[in-house]
C-alpha cells in the first residue's frame, strides 16, 4: 500500500469514529448538528486536523472548547477503535467551507442585481 493511500485510509477511519463519538457524546438531543467534514493527517500520522461544521444549537466556540477539554478521552477512544502505532494529536477546527459557500452565493447574487 502506498503511503498516500495509508494516510487517506487512516484519516477516513478517524473521521468515521469521531463522527460516531460526536453523535453519541457531544451533540446532545437538542437542536444543532455537528459534523466532521474532513480529517487531514500529517505524513507521519502524528497529527490529525479535524474540520467540523457546526449548525444551530451551541455556539461553535463553545463546542470547540468542549472538544479541547475532551481531547484526552477522545484520543483514548480512537486508540481503542483505530489500530495505529501512535495515537495522533488532534486539532479541532471549524470548517471554513460553509462560510466560503455563503460568500460566493452573496457575490453571485450581487452580480445578478448589478446586471439588471
HURAUR-V770518 format. One record per residue. RES is the residue in three letters. OMEGA is omega in whole degrees, -180 to 180 (* if undefined). Layout:
RES_OMEGA / RES_OMEGA
This chain:
UNK_179 / UNK_-178 / UNK_-179 / UNK_178 / UNK_179 / UNK_179 / UNK_179 / UNK_180 / UNK_179 / UNK_179 / UNK_180 / UNK_179 / UNK_178 / UNK_179 / UNK_179 / UNK_-177 / UNK_177 / UNK_176 / UNK_177 / UNK_-179 / UNK_-179 / UNK_179 / UNK_-175 / UNK_-169 / UNK_-171 / UNK_-170 / UNK_180 / UNK_-174 / UNK_-176 / UNK_178 / UNK_179 / UNK_-178 / UNK_177 / UNK_-178 / UNK_171 / UNK_-177 / UNK_175 / UNK_176 / UNK_178 / UNK_-180 / UNK_170 / UNK_-178 / UNK_180 / UNK_179 / UNK_-178 / UNK_-177 / UNK_176 / UNK_174 / UNK_-174 / UNK_-179 / UNK_-176 / UNK_167 / UNK_-177 / UNK_-178 / UNK_176 / UNK_177 / UNK_-178 / UNK_176 / UNK_-180 / UNK_-180 / UNK_179 / UNK_180 / UNK_179 / UNK_178 / UNK_178 / UNK_178 / UNK_176 / UNK_179 / UNK_-179 / UNK_-174 / UNK_179 / UNK_177 / UNK_179 / UNK_179 / UNK_177 / UNK_177 / UNK_179 / UNK_179 / UNK_-179 / UNK_-175 / UNK_-178 / UNK_-175 / UNK_179 / UNK_177 / UNK_178 / UNK_180 / UNK_-175 / UNK_170 / UNK_-178 / UNK_175 / UNK_-179 / UNK_-177 / UNK_173 / UNK_179 / UNK_-178 / UNK_-175 / UNK_-180 / UNK_179 / UNK_179 / UNK_177 / UNK_177 / UNK_178 / UNK_178 / UNK_178 / UNK_179 / UNK_179 / UNK_179 / UNK_179 / UNK_179 / UNK_180 / UNK_179 / UNK_179 / UNK_-180 / UNK_179 / UNK_-177 / UNK_*
